[in-house]
């Protein structure tokens, strides 16, 4: 999920989704209203209601759009340099330098995941999302095994483990006052060590 | 956090906290009201308001009470059989047999963690709670190192890693439709493998 997906909206629908994404980043989920998205869009809320039933339909469409975009990017061409790709992912997911804005958006995703406990539509989205993300990690690992760079291992299991560690880190980061430097640095090197043992060795 | 903590409330305050705990398990956080806790207690809500300002003060007092109890239990005597203790924890945290009621309570804890994003009082609680739980795991590992059963390792880092993996698993379990048997079994054996490599070897 990067910022550039919505840089050049081509249709009204894409403009609405882009405004939803910016509003989500700005206000979080709980404080988001169709009015605020309308303000972001410089349009009346009635335009939005013409396309989407309510706030949740809009947020879900936005998440699905981002995920579709991510999935399409994944499908492009073979995976070159799998080790660099994995290291890049590790830096992205476990590095301790994050912008406040990015951190706020990840907290919003966490709020939406908790919505999924009781809302089947969010639940379906995150089910697909988790499968897409683990598959994206697993495909990098498989490609490294095929090229002989990586050892034989279970790509899906390694991918799932990294994903859960990332979620746990996000939850701890979002719900406690402990500084990232006190514990997250250790987790980053532990994840690194995990790859050394399981994948690179 | 086990059920028995509140089995024998000795004061009105403990009775109220016990009723809060039962109500949280029954209704979750979002649907919890002082009225429902009063019903659980078979008392008027005014009795509760005499002791606690609002729902969040009550829920926090309940969480703190559980954590104090857990902490006091930990302090009792030396740690015998550290390997069995770790294996027990692994079964508790990563096993795939959970009662629906337990799962519902863990989802409530997740909802409360998301409250902590914006509420400093919950944030303080979970900061302390995470420290207590990692320390409880780390102290088992230290005891195994001292007795020569475990290899030299960094107990705090291993404890933090297991905790994050547990959180991630809980978040995935609560927010997706994928069956536990499809992925959580692999995570359990991966956590086991992690202990073999890092602690037992």
Interface residues (C-beta under 8 A of the other chain):
Chain A: X30 X107 X110 X111 X113 X114 X116 X117 X118 X122 X123 X124 X126 X127 X130 X131 X154 X156 X157 X160 X161 X163 X164 X165 X166 X167 X168 X169 X171 X172 X174 X175 X176 X177 X178 X183 X186 X187 X190 X194 X197
Chain B: X30 X107 X110 X111 X113 X114 X116 X117 X118 X122 X123 X124 X126 X127 X130 X131 X154 X156 X157 X160 X161 X163 X164 X165 X166 X167 X168 X169 X171 X172 X174 X175 X176 X177 X178 X183 X186 X187 X190 X194 X197
